[in-house]
Amino acid sequence: MPAPTNQLKAALLRGEVQSGLWLAQASATVAEIAGQSGFDWCLIDAEHGPNTLTTIRAQLQALAGTPAQPVVRVPVGEDWVLKQVLDLGVQTVVVPMVNTAEQAAQVAAAVRYPGQGVRGMGAVLSRATRYGEIVDYVSSANDEICLFVQVESAEAVRQIDAIAATPGVDGIFVGPADLSADMGFVGAPDAAPVQEAIAHVYARTKAAGKIIGTIMFDEAAFAPQVAQGVTFLGLGGDSILIARAFRALAAQAPKNDAP
Ligand SMILES: O=C(O)C(=O)C[C@H](O)[C@@H](O)CO
């Protein structure tokens, strides 16, 4: 029995738009609700969300019962972090703050077994192999890994051609907030120089034949992003949606003229 087919990767490689939700609550319940809401994928954010391996595992287990494909963003692109997260069974990972081609090559090696990388051989003990049931996992896992590296600095933009060309990097994920901040436009991702840089990254990523990803929090931005070639599209995050819904409901509270 080989590693499970990465349905999200397969759809993205067919050029299909796949939209999803950022999960930063570290809640298996929120993950389960999101996973059955119609998203193609749900990303468990361990960079900005208070996630641990235990909470990531619980959310992966919750998502397993839903149509949504699981994605994990690791806090940092270190080999040991990627090894532990992949052993939990996720096959699509996003690595933040990849600024150079050297870093891209390092994380690409970290997510694949020897022959294509340096991923440690612990899967037989882990959820990734269903605790030993998937006996051919190690020999088939590499092809089912989908690695996105985040381009979110001016240096990464300068190195986009080398980063995108890196073997084992399947997609480039633009982080608008961090990119704009690094370019000197804190809180202003719509600034013209930032948008020009993003358009350049999209063009060079497309030229390299790689998948383009990003996240938007404005529904009006979804279609324009797809028109620019984005197929791995974040539609927002659980925290902001929950907060908005609570504020909107509270605002509906009836009042009376107390006697
Ligand atoms: O820099 C960005 O933008 C991202 O990487 C996405 C954010 O981290 C995400 O949490 C939305 O703010």
The ligand as an ORCA input file, in Angstrom:
! r2SCAN-3c Opt
* xyz 0 1
  O       2.561     37.676      5.305
  C       1.403     37.260      5.108
  O       0.452     37.945      4.676
  C       1.175     35.819      5.375
  O       2.113     35.031      5.431
  C      -0.198     35.404      5.694
  C      -0.440     35.746      7.139
  O       0.547     35.168      7.949
  C      -1.778     35.194      7.566
  O      -1.773     34.914      8.917
  C      -2.818     36.203      7.287
  O      -2.492     37.384      7.994
*
